[in-house]
Amino acid sequence: DHKKGRARARMHSISSEATAQYRNRSALRRSVQTFVFADYFVGAVFFVIASNVVMLGVEADYRARSIRQDTGDALRVLDMIQALYTLVFVVELSLRVWAEGCRFWCNSLRYWNWFDTLM
């Protein structure tokens, strides 16, 4: 009987830890949701998208004009800038997927979300 009491106490302790971990994860997820859906985050993502469009135009123009010239490190710099944009987009998409969970794939914006993921 004494062993059963200790086992129950240990199980209660484990379930309490699991509940606390779930609450912490839930609180973190709610914080990420608040962050991802905030106007300043949406505005920042819009700015990154717009600046990426400009950079793509600059890069295309530069590559077209210098097709037969030695460009030195300029193309490497442009490639690094595009890699940075890609990293920002991957982080943004990952945060949105984590914040929304399964709803990301099946909510009213699902077609846009799928398109955004494939891009």
QUIBEL-V163635 format. One record per backbone hydrogen bond with DSSP energy under -0.5 kcal/mol. CO is the residue of the C=O (numbers start at 1). NH is the residue of the N-H. If there is no record, write none. Layout:
CO NH
CO NH
//
This chain:
1 5
2 6
3 7
4 8
5 9
6 10
7 11
8 12
9 13
10 14
11 15
12 16
13 17
14 18
15 19
16 20
17 21
18 22
19 23
20 24
21 25
22 26
23 27
24 28
25 29
26 30
27 31
28 32
29 33
30 34
31 35
32 36
33 37
35 38
38 42
39 43
40 44
41 45
42 46
43 47
44 48
45 49
46 50
47 51
48 52
49 53
50 54
51 55
52 56
53 57
54 58
55 59
56 60
57 61
58 62
59 63
60 64
61 65
62 66
64 67
66 69
69 71
71 74
73 77
74 78
75 79
76 80
77 81
78 82
79 83
80 84
81 85
82 86
83 87
84 88
85 89
86 90
87 91
88 92
89 93
90 94
91 95
92 96
93 97
94 98
95 99
96 100
97 101
100 103
101 104
102 105
102 106
103 106
103 107
107 110
109 113
110 114
111 115
112 116
113 117
114 118
115 119
//
